[in-house]
Amino acid sequence: MEPEADATRQALFREADKHCKTLSRKLSHGHGCLKGMAVAVIALAAGAAIMSSNMESWDWKELPVFISSQFSF
């Protein structure tokens, strides 16, 4: 690789790192990160409670198909 191209690439990495650090500081400032984690935990708990109430009626052979359809983009 040419030295000029390598220097340009390093400058781009430094710039991207600077932006990532700024964004990370803004997201974790105060208790915003903690609040977000609490909301996620509550949502997962509610989802688990709803799903566990009707687990007996599930067709366990179709579970992999259901999961793969949820994560297909």
PLY file of the C-alpha trace (Angstrom):
ply
format ascii 1.0
element vertex 73
property float x
property float y
property float z
element edge 72
property int vertex1
property int vertex2
end_header
0.00 0.00 0.00
1.25 3.46 -0.79
2.27 5.67 2.13
-0.14 8.42 1.05
-3.06 6.00 0.93
-2.08 4.58 4.30
-1.89 8.07 5.83
-5.31 8.93 4.40
-6.76 5.73 5.78
-5.29 6.40 9.23
-6.76 9.92 9.18
-10.18 8.48 8.35
-9.90 6.00 11.24
-8.93 8.80 13.64
-11.89 10.90 12.48
-14.30 7.97 12.85
-12.90 7.20 16.30
-13.43 10.80 17.36
-17.08 10.70 16.24
-17.67 7.35 17.95
-16.28 8.67 21.22
-18.45 11.79 20.99
-21.55 9.72 20.33
-20.69 7.32 23.14
-20.29 10.22 25.58
-23.64 11.66 24.59
-25.43 8.33 24.95
-23.91 7.45 28.29
-24.15 10.96 29.76
-26.05 10.92 33.03
-28.40 8.04 33.63
-29.68 7.72 30.05
-27.87 4.44 29.49
-29.20 3.02 32.75
-32.75 4.10 31.89
-32.48 2.51 28.46
-31.25 -0.74 29.96
-34.10 -0.71 32.49
-36.67 -0.24 29.72
-35.12 -3.09 27.73
-35.19 -5.42 30.76
-38.82 -4.56 31.52
-39.79 -5.14 27.88
-38.02 -8.51 27.85
-39.69 -9.52 31.13
-43.13 -8.54 29.79
-42.48 -10.45 26.58
-41.35 -13.51 28.52
-44.45 -13.38 30.72
-46.75 -13.17 27.71
-44.93 -15.94 25.88
-44.81 -18.26 28.89
-48.56 -18.02 29.43
-49.27 -19.93 26.24
-46.18 -22.16 25.95
-48.24 -25.34 26.23
-50.01 -24.55 22.97
-46.77 -24.07 20.99
-45.82 -26.40 18.20
-42.18 -26.92 19.15
-41.30 -28.30 15.71
-42.14 -24.91 14.14
-40.08 -22.86 16.62
-36.92 -22.76 14.46
-39.00 -21.55 11.49
-40.55 -18.82 13.66
-37.18 -17.67 14.97
-35.55 -17.59 11.54
-38.46 -15.59 10.12
-38.07 -12.99 12.90
-34.38 -12.45 12.19
-34.45 -12.48 8.39
-33.72 -9.09 6.88
0 1
1 2
2 3
3 4
4 5
5 6
6 7
7 8
8 9
9 10
10 11
11 12
12 13
13 14
14 15
15 16
16 17
17 18
18 19
19 20
20 21
21 22
22 23
23 24
24 25
25 26
26 27
27 28
28 29
29 30
30 31
31 32
32 33
33 34
34 35
35 36
36 37
37 38
38 39
39 40
40 41
41 42
42 43
43 44
44 45
45 46
46 47
47 48
48 49
49 50
50 51
51 52
52 53
53 54
54 55
55 56
56 57
57 58
58 59
59 60
60 61
61 62
62 63
63 64
64 65
65 66
66 67
67 68
68 69
69 70
70 71
71 72
